Amino acid sequence: MRKEVILETRGLWAGYGGKPVLQGVDLSVREGQIVAVIGRNGVGKSTLMKTLIGLRPSDQGSISFEGSLIDRLSGHRRARLGIGYVPQGRDVFPRMSVYENLLVGQSIGASQKPAGQIDEIYGYFPILKERRDQRAGTLSGGQQQQLAIGRVLMGKPSLILLDEPSEGIQPNIVQDIARIMVELNRATGITIVFVEQNLDMIRSMAQRCYVMEKGRITAEIDTATLEDRDAVRQFLAV
């Protein structure tokens, strides 16, 4: 059975100080998919993520989530609707403990009691349970990324946006995170859209990819093409 479209943009424009970065982005993501947005630095991938979650206003076009227009809603309201966002650089609360960071995520709107919800997160990310009383700012980059993802998952989103999840992380931890995200997708049906340049992570996670160039989607890659490392590498250097 073909699943419904959960996220869709049409002719989306956004930028900074009157200078356009996104220049008419069209994309469509169905429930339960893992979709990557790839392309070289500076083509607008992170701006797209910030615009989807509401940190950047859109200038033209539309954003729909679960069939409703959301492009005029605040980021907070989008999060309440079920969109989780892990920014580039992770942005954990450095002076707060791992446990306290997770509680912040739970406040977004999950109905489950915090204890049970946190146990679920610890099941996916055991290092967070081991370091639960440690200040987040003292964790390694990979541990902070796991915490940032866990914090978002505490809010029980139906869609999670990941911006460069491999940035500054050791290769073995990158593969651990990719594996866990695929497990989460299979176990819960959560939809994942992620921006990435790490070829191994793209191939490990993505079911299909959108290619960005100069603020536009210029190509779509299917699963078969993802198996061709040279082809994917070429798209990363467009």
KAJOKA-V231312 format. One line per field, one symbol per residue. ss: DSSP state (A for helix, B for strand, O for the rest). psi: psi as a letter, one per 20 degrees, with the letter a starting at -180 (. if undefined). burial: # if it has 9 or more other C-alpha atoms within 8 Angstrom, else .. A space follows every 10 residues. Layout:
# KAJOKA-V231312
ss: ???
psi: ???
burial: ???
This chain:
# KAJOKA-V231312
ss: OOOOBBBBBB BBBBBBOOBB BBBBBBBBBB OOOBBBBBOO OOOOAAAAAA AAAOOOOOOB BBBBBOOBBO OOOOAAAAAA AOBBBBOOOO OOOOOOBAAA AAAAAAOOOO OOOAAAAAAA AAAAOAAAAA OOOOBAAAOO AAAAAAAAAA AAAOOOOOBB BBBOOOOOOO AAAAAAAAAA AAAAAAAAOO BBBBBOOOAA AAAAAOOBBB BBBOOBBBBB BOAAAAOOAA AAAAAAOO
psi: ppqqphppqo lpqqbpkiop gpmlppqppq pjqopqorrr qjijghhggh hhijhpqqhr aqpppkiqpj ijqrhghhgh ikoqporpig lrohiqrggh ghhghhihjp iqqgghghhg ghhhmhhhgh khjqphiiqr ghhhghgggg gghhjlqipp ppoliipkqq hhhghggggh hgggghhijp pppqpqiogg hghhgphrqp pqpljqpirp prgghhingh gghghik.
burial: ....###### #####....# ########## ########## ..######## ########.. #####...## #...#..### .#######.# .#.#.###.. ######.#.# ......##.. ##..#..#.. .#.####.#. .######### ########## ######..#. ..###.#### ##.##...## #######.#. ########## #######..# ###.##.... ###.##..
